[in-house]
Amino acid sequence: MDNKNQDPEKEKQNQQNENKSDEKSDGNYMTVGMVIGMCIGMAVGQLVFDNLATGLSVGMCLGLAIGISIKKKK
């Protein structure tokens, strides 16, 4: 099915829905916090717990919580 034959109102609504989902994650550092948390968690987990998986999951959760709490400047 061609997108050109689609109803213009539906196209506009789909575009608005895509923009709303992008706006939700743009206001904080969630993904950056998760990545940094996983990296630090893997290192600490290997050194302290002698288990990468434990450190990875703890680091990801902490990074997620910290990343969400820090708001980006607009």
Rosetta blueprint (number, residue, H / E / L):
1 M L
2 D L
3 N L
4 K L
5 N L
6 Q L
7 D L
8 P H
9 E H
10 K H
11 E H
12 K H
13 Q H
14 N H
15 Q H
16 Q H
17 N H
18 E H
19 N H
20 K H
21 S H
22 D H
23 E H
24 K H
25 S H
26 D H
27 G L
28 N E
29 Y L
30 M H
31 T H
32 V H
33 G H
34 M H
35 V H
36 I H
37 G H
38 M H
39 C H
40 I H
41 G H
42 M H
43 A H
44 V H
45 G H
46 Q H
47 L H
48 V H
49 F H
50 D L
51 N L
52 L H
53 A H
54 T H
55 G H
56 L H
57 S H
58 V H
59 G H
60 M H
61 C H
62 L H
63 G H
64 L H
65 A H
66 I H
67 G H
68 I H
69 S H
70 I L
71 K E
72 K L
73 K L
74 K L
